[in-house]
Amino acid sequence: MARRPSSTRGFARTSSLLQGQIRRTSEARGFAQSRLLTHWAEIAGEDIAAISRPVEVGYGRGGMGATLTLLTTGSNAPMLEMQKLKLREKVNAVYGYNAIARIRITQTAATGFAEGQVSFDHRPKVQAAAEPDAATVEHARATTGGVADAGLRSALERLATNIIIRSKDRA
């Protein structure tokens, strides 16, 4: 009895299974290098990746020099505009030649206005504030003890606690 040959040749890594689909999808949007999408934080740097993401690479009629379109929020657009030259150099280093001639900044959502909440996944993690110790809380309560209104006293206690903690950190 003849043994049927295996079509899978053993196990394959997930990356090798999906690599062709990812390449076709990214090339449809103009990204010859899918690394530009997958490693945006490494290429652009954490500060730029926190406020932007690549949306499209468009090629002109002559085929010389492409335009990289970046998505950002309105308040971050001027900051990104000032860093376009440095960013273009970093992106072209990924391609290995001057593939990107221009960088265009857009402030609209890539998918439409209905999904207008822009999320940038590359934001640095914000550390949670540490809980104040008992002595600090007691000192803040003693400072605001003369206030009659409970809501105002509570707000002033939080303010006093924050001020005491920051003054300890600076010292």
C-alpha positions in Angstrom: 0.0 0.0 0.0 1.4 3.4 -1.1 1.7 6.1 1.5 0.2 9.5 0.6 2.8 12.3 0.5 2.3 15.0 3.1 1.2 18.4 1.7 2.1 20.4 4.8 5.7 19.2 5.2 5.4 19.4 8.9 4.5 22.5 11.0 5.0 26.0 9.6 5.4 29.2 11.5 2.4 31.6 11.5 4.5 34.3 10.0 5.4 32.3 7.0 1.7 31.4 6.5 0.5 35.0 6.6 3.5 36.7 4.9 2.1 36.5 1.4 -1.3 37.9 2.5 0.2 40.7 4.4 2.5 41.6 1.5 -0.3 41.7 -1.0 -2.5 43.8 1.3 0.2 46.3 2.1 1.3 46.6 -1.6 -2.3 47.3 -2.5 -2.1 50.4 -0.3 1.3 51.4 -1.8 3.6 49.9 0.9 6.3 48.1 -0.9 7.9 47.6 2.5 5.4 46.2 5.0 7.9 46.8 7.7 6.9 50.5 7.5 3.5 49.5 8.9 4.5 46.8 11.3 7.5 48.5 12.8 6.4 52.1 12.7 7.4 52.9 16.3 11.0 51.6 15.6 11.3 53.5 12.4 9.8 56.9 13.3 10.7 56.8 17.0 8.4 56.6 20.0 7.6 60.3 20.1 6.4 60.5 16.4 4.7 57.1 16.5 2.7 58.3 19.5 1.1 61.0 17.4 0.9 59.5 13.9 0.6 56.5 11.8 1.3 55.8 8.1 -1.8 55.5 6.0 -0.8 55.3 2.4 2.2 55.6 0.0 1.1 57.1 -3.3 3.2 57.1 -6.5 3.2 60.0 -9.0 2.6 59.7 -12.7 6.3 59.7 -13.5 7.0 57.0 -10.9 9.8 59.1 -9.4 9.4 59.7 -5.7 6.5 58.6 -3.7 4.3 60.5 -1.2 3.9 59.1 2.3 0.6 60.1 3.9 0.5 60.2 7.7 -2.6 60.4 9.9 -2.5 62.5 13.0 -4.7 64.6 15.2 -5.2 68.4 14.5 -3.2 69.5 17.6 -0.2 67.3 16.7 0.0 68.3 13.0 2.3 71.3 13.5 4.7 69.3 15.6 4.8 66.6 12.9 5.2 69.2 10.1 8.4 70.4 11.7 9.9 66.9 11.8 9.1 65.9 8.2 12.7 66.1 6.9 14.1 63.9 9.7 11.2 61.5 9.3 11.7 61.2 5.6 15.3 60.3 6.1 14.4 57.6 8.6 11.7 56.1 6.3 14.1 56.2 3.3 16.6 54.3 5.4 14.1 51.4 5.6 13.7 51.4 1.8 17.4 51.7 1.2 17.1 54.5 -1.3 15.1 57.8 -1.7 11.8 56.2 -2.3 9.8 58.8 -0.4 10.1 62.3 -1.8 7.3 64.0 0.1 5.4 63.5 3.3 1.8 64.6 3.5 0.0 65.0 6.8 -3.7 64.4 7.0 -5.9 65.1 10.0 -8.9 63.0 9.0 -9.5 59.4 9.8 -8.2 56.9 7.3 -11.5 55.0 7.2 -14.0 57.9 7.2 -15.6 60.4 9.5 -17.8 57.9 11.3 -14.7 56.3 12.8 -13.0 59.6 13.5 -11.5 58.6 16.8 -7.9 58.2 16.0 -6.0 55.7 18.1 -2.2 55.4 18.0 -1.2 52.2 19.6 2.4 53.3 20.0 1.9 55.7 22.9 4.3 55.2 25.8 2.7 53.7 28.9 1.7 56.2 31.5 2.7 55.2 35.0 0.0 55.2 37.6 0.5 57.7 40.5 1.6 56.1 43.7 -0.8 56.2 46.7 0.2 58.8 49.3 1.4 57.5 52.7 -0.7 58.0 55.8 1.4 60.9 57.1 0.9 62.9 54.0 -2.9 62.3 54.0 -3.1 63.3 57.7 -1.0 66.5 57.0 -3.4 67.4 54.2 -6.4 66.9 56.4 -5.0 69.0 59.1 -4.3 71.8 56.6 -7.9 71.8 55.3 -9.7 71.1 58.6 -11.2 74.6 58.9 -13.2 74.4 55.7 -17.0 73.8 56.4 -18.1 72.6 53.0 -17.4 68.8 52.6 -17.0 68.9 48.8 -14.6 71.8 48.9 -12.7 70.3 51.8 -12.3 67.0 49.9 -11.0 68.8 46.8 -8.6 70.9 48.9 -7.3 67.7 50.6 -6.5 66.1 47.2 -4.8 69.3 46.1 -2.8 69.6 49.4 -1.8 65.9 49.1 -0.5 66.4 45.5 1.4 69.5 46.5 3.0 67.7 49.5 4.0 64.7 47.4 5.5 66.9 44.6 7.4 69.0 47.1 8.9 65.8 48.6 9.9 64.5 45.1 11.7 67.7 44.3 13.6 67.8 47.6 
